[in-house]
Amino acid sequence: MGRNYYAEAIEILGNIKDGEFKEMFYKLAAEKPGVIVRLFGKKLVNVVLMDAGKAKICVIKMIREVTNLGLKEAKDLSENTPSKILELVDSENAFLAKKKLEEQGALVVIE
């Protein structure tokens, strides 16, 4: 009989602390968004900027890249947090946008 991957996964996940699990989940979502889509399906979510961080100019540039907004609109979103950067996008695109924004120092959540 083959390996029981489900039992192995449950055993591994059962030994992970909550904070570590959250960190591992976000890392998986950023590196392999297709896995998250398989887990949760094509769900529509919002990408919310909670804080632009210290590198605001880089975050504004990334907001413009992921949204196609103009400079003023992107700047307004970065200064008036929390703000919805993307609304009702599929979970795969949401996690890709989140990864790009976090790489620039932003704090982003998906709801």
N, C-alpha and C positions, 0 to 999 in steps of 0.2 A: 504494500500500500504506500502511496506517496506521502509527502510531507503535509502536515496539517498547518498551513500558513495562518489560518484564522486563530488557532490555539496559540501559535507562537506569537502572533501580534498582540493578542490579549495579555499574554504573560509579560511581554516587554512593556506594553503600555501601562499595565498594572503597577509596575515598579517605578514609573516616572512621576516626579513631583509635578504639581499643577503648573508652576512657573516654567519648568523645563518643557512640559508638554505644549504650552502655548508658544514658546519660542520655537520648538521643533515644528509645530504646525505652520507658523508663519514662514519659517525657512523653506519648508516643503512647498507651501503655496507660492512663494516667490520664485523658487527654482523650477518647479514642475506644476504650473497652474492646471495642466490637463488632468493631473491626479485629483485635484480638488473638484474639478468639474465632474469627474467620474463618481466621486463620493457624494456630491450634493446635487448633481444635475445642473442643467443650464438655468440657473436662477438669476433673476434680475436684482441687482443691488445698487447701492449708492456708495460713492467714494467720497469720504468727508475729510477735509484738511482740518486737523485739530490745532496744529501749530506749524508755522513755516520754519522755525528753527533760526539758527544764526546766519546761514547762507541764503538769505531771502532772495537775492538776485537769481541764484541758481534755481531756487524753487519756482520763482516766477517764470523763468525760461521753461522749466519742465511743465508747469501748468499750461503754458501756451502750446507746448508740444503735444500734450495728451488731450487737450480740449479744442485746439484751433481758435482760441480766443485772442483778442487783441491785447496789447500791453496794459492798457488801463484796466480792463476787466480782470486780467490775471493778477495784477497788483492789488486790486480791490479784494479779490478772493483771498489773497495771502495775508492781507491786513485785517480782515474782518472774520476771524475764526471763532467758532467752527463754521466752515462753509462747504457746501456740496460742490465738489469739483466735477464729478460725473454723476448723472442721475439715471437710474434704471438701465444699467449696462449689464451684460452677462458677466458671470463671476470670473471667467478667465481673463477678460479684458480689465476687469476691476483689479485683480491681483497683479497684473502686469503694470498698470498705472500706479498702484500702491508701491510696488517695488521701485519704479523709476523715481517717484517722489521721495521715498525714504532714502534712496541713495544720495539725494541732494541734501539730506538732513531734516526733512519734514517729518512731522508726526501725523500719520494717516490711519483712519479706521474705515472698515467696510461694514455697512449696516444693511 
